[in-house]
């Protein structure tokens, strides 16, 4: 279950129905191991579902109540498992989850709280429900997800399958120009159309604007859109283009491609995904001086300034890093951080790293870790496409198996639990 689903579904289990008055005499609907489910709880959840599904046809009342009770029983079993296993959701984790839900719905936390209030939901109720859903997810991940193993052979097989190629294959943003031929075209007409297509290709490769050329010359269906065919997965390409497009680089224009309808010209306007993805990386080294029991922030700042001055006077960066740096991960290697991707470092560090030229030493600056100086030692574009593609395949396979195993596990824990239905629904 995604966090977005939490907001749209599970969250509203704590809706205004919770404000409804209880029946004069509440009673037990079911006993589940060491817990009980009250009829009021069942009625409240049924009411929420009816409100959310007001435009959908629901099953008869008795069937709906039984379905909801079954879900409440499953949840109770899992919540008791979480308690016995010591699974907890800290306030910090919960706050981060709520911030993510608000962000996914295009709201700040303040506006999220207002939206809850508008729907008659107390913020404390929403927090409790989200914590419950997180606990259920953690139990399922711990009991089901941790048993799922995806091998490298599984990934290879998936990537080589038709479904795998469709799901993880490269995508192309294509431009298209068609020089149309009449049905049963004569030889002279074919030669004329081919000559025109070759002339357009020559102009396009010399820098002519493809969109303008498509609007002016193409007889294809997307001509008025500048020939834009949108994004197409490799597996979704028309068979006519399938053997041509993958060999083209971004910005390339194809030779004319002959079909029964005429001569086609394809341009690869953009590419994404697949087995090729160049990621900009920066090589850097740094020295970190942080506040500790014997040195306050001002003293840390003074020390990094002294180290900075010594490097500017010609002393070796790596030697000083081994002597003064408080970063245990890079200290032994002379402050070397290796190759890092954009976004790997904290914002303050990355800002200085990006503004420092290769071979330059930055002035002392502060991040949440302490005081730094850094030197950029290189830049490169690393092809991470294969790794990204395999990670994507691994996640898709994991999700598929999780969805297959979860219902089996839920049936098993239900059969192992003590469940007693106390009265008619």
Buried (B, 14 or more C-beta within 10 A) or exposed (E): EEBEEBBBBBBBBBBBBBEEEEEEEEEEBBBBBEEBBBBBBBBBBBBBBBEBEEEEEEEEEEEBBBBBBBBBBBBBBBBBBBBEEEBEBEEEEBEEBBEBBBEBBEBEEEEBBEBBEEEBBBBEBBBBBBBBBBBBBBBBEBBBBEEBEBEEEBBEEBBEEEEBBEBBBBBBBBBBBBBEBEEEBEEEEBEBBBEBBBEBBEBBEEEEEBBEBBBEBBEBEBBEBBBBBEBBBBBEBBEBBEEBBBEBEEEBBBEBBBEEBBBBBBBBBEBEBBBBBEBEBBBBBBBBBBBEEEBEEEEBBBBBBEBBEBBEEEEEBBEBBBEBBBBEEBBEEBBBBEBBEEEEBEEBBBEBBEEBEEEEBBEBBBBEBBBBBBBBBEEEEEEBBEEBBBEBBBEBBBEBBBEEBBEEBBEEBBEEBEBEBEEEB
